[in-house]
Amino acid sequence: MLSAGLPQGAVPKLERPGPLRDRVYEALLELITTRTLQPGQHLVESELASHLGVSRQPVREALQRLNTEGWVDLRPAQGAFVHEPTEEEADQLLTVRTLLEAEAARLAAANASNAGIVALEELCEEGERAVAAEDVDAAVAFNARFHRKVMELAGNAVLAELAAQVDRRVRWYYTPVARQRGRQSWIEHRKLIAAITERDEQSATRLMREHTEHTRRSYHAREES
């Protein structure tokens, strides 16, 4: 068992052509976001390099970038560790998410095309199937895609850019409560789609605010369940 905690075969070797530094960064960030690499886990450069099929240099550069962005903690004489978010950090980010997504829901109700609403319904169906199959990783991925679609339908590029900055960290916080939220999360998505379909901006705003607040509260209550 490697100290990096990655099962054999879990991470594909990166293809050589292209900017390895950026590709290693993206690969490690995805492993952190999905919690394949757990908060607090020790990250050993040589072992990560072996898993990814690269030298240690691009791994070292990626870890430095991840440290700058708050995903990794570099500790003198100890090495690199996946950052362990505090409850305050999570609360602040999820509160900002509520503000952004509530406004996106309002704008989606005002601007969404029929094709966009159909796309939301299809994503909801996929998410419901993932929950029924108890596929947490797929449920988390479809949840993220659903929320990105609402943001897209809002039609506000600045709002979408701000939301994109917190999107991955929201996924990071959502993963440990995805099973707990389960089917209820998608019931809430269905109600939101109905409000958007009816062009009810007030209801869409309220439903999205309640939905994201449920996730925030579930995150803080996760260790009690």
N, C-alpha and C positions, 0 to 999 in steps of 0.2 A: 504493500500500500504506500503510495507516494505521499509525502507530507503535504503536498499541494492538494491532496484529497480528490483528485480527478480520476474516475474510473478509466481503465484502459479502453481506448476507442471512443471515448466520449467527445473528444475534440479532434476534428479532422486536421490533418497537416495543411498548412497554408501553402498555396502555390507560390513559387518563387517570383514570377514576374510581377512588377508593380511596387508601390511604396510599402515595403514591409513594416516600417514603423507605424504607419497609420492602420494597416490591416491587423497588426498585433494588438494595437490599442483597441480597435473595434471588437476583436475576438475576446479580449480580457474584459472589456466593459460589458459585453453581452453575458459572459459567464458570471459576472458580479450581479448584474441586473436580475438575472433569472435565479440567483442564489445557488447556482452550481458551486460557486465559490462563496462560502458563507461569511457573514460579518464576523470579524475577529480572526479569520483564518490566515495563517502564515503563508506568504507567497514566496516560494523559492525560485529565484531566477533560472537556475539550471534546469529544474524540473519543468517549469512552464515552457522553457525553450524547447525541451525535448518533446513535450506534448504537441507543441505547435510546429515543430520541425524547422526551427530557425536558430540562429545564434543567440547568445545572451544579450548582445548589444541592443537590438530592437525591443527586447523585453524590458531591459533597464530603462530605455527611453520612454516606453509606454507606461511603465510604473511611475516614472517621474511626472508624466503628464496627468495620470490618474490621481496622483497625490495633489497636484496643483488644483484639480477640479473637485477634490474632496471625496473621491471614491476609495482611495488607498492612503494609509498612514505609513510614512517612512520613519522608523524609530532608530535613533543612533545605536549602533552596536547590536541591534536586534534584527533589522531587516524590514521588509514590507509586510503589511497586514491589511486585509480588507477593512475598510472603515466600519465602525459600529455606530450607527446613528443614534443620537440621543432622542428622548421623547420630545424635547423641545424642537429639535431640528425637524423631526417628522411632522409635528403639529404646525409649524410655521409653513412648511412647504405644502401640506395638504390644505391648509387654510387658503393659501394663494391659489391653489388649484381650484378650489370651490368658487372663488371670485371669477377666475378666467372662464371656467366651464359653464357657470350660470349665465354669463353674458353670451357665450357661444351658443347656448341652447336658445336664448331669446332671439338671436340673429338667425339661427337656423329655422326657427318657426316663421320668421318673416321672409326668409330668402330661399329655403330649400326647394329644389325642383322635385317633380314626381320621381324622376330617376334616382335622385339622391335619397329619397324616402325609401324606395325599393331596396337600395343598397344597405340602408340601415336595417331593414327587416331581414335581409339575407344574412348580415353579420350577426344579428340577434339569434337567428335560427342556428347558425354555426356555434355560437356560444352556448346555447341551450343544449345542443348535442354534446359538446365537450363536457359540460357539467354532468349530463346524464351518464356519460362514459367515465366520469371521475378522472378526466384528463386535466389536471390542474394547469399544467404548462400551456395547453391549448386554450383553456378558458382565460388565462391571463393574457395571452396573445390576442385573442378575439376581443377581450375587453378593451385593450389598448387601441385596437383597430376601430372599434365602435366609437370610442371617444374622439379619436383623430378624425373620423368621418364627420361627426357632429361639428367639430372645429372647422373642417373643410367647407361644410355646407353653410357655415356662418358667413363666409365670404369676406372676412376681414384678415388681410395678410399680416398686419402687425400683431393682432391677437393670436393668430396661428403661430407666429414666430416665438412669441412669449411662451405659449403653451408647449412648443417643441423643446424649449430649454428645460422644462421640468418633467417632460413626458417619461424619460427613462427612470428618473428617480421616483416618480409615481408608481411605475411598474415594480420597482424595487420594494416599495412599501406595501404594494397591493398583494404581492406574491404570498407572504405568510398568512394573509387573511382570506385568500381566494376560496379556499375550501369552506371556511366558515360562512362567507357571504353567499357562496353557492348559487342556488336557483333564485334566491331573493333578489340578487343583483340584476338578473336578467328580467325578472318581473318588473323591476323599476325601469329598466331600459324600454320595455314594452309600453309602459305608461308614458314615457318620454316621447317615443315615436308617435303615439296617438296625439299628444299635444302639438307636436311639430306638424303632423298631418292636418290637424284642425286649425293651424296657423294661430294657435293660442299662445302668444308670447309670454303672458303672465304665468300661465300654468307650466310652460316649458322651463322658465326660469326657476320657479319654485321647486319643480320636480328634480331638476339637476342639482340644485342646492341641497335638497334633502338627500339625494342619492350620494353625492360626494361627502356629505357630512356623515352618513352611515358608514362609509368606508373609513373615514378619519376616526370615528369612535371605535370601530371594530379593530383598527390597528392598535389603539391604546389599550383595548381590553383583551388583546390576543393572548397574553400570558395568564390571564385569569380563567380562560376557557379550557 
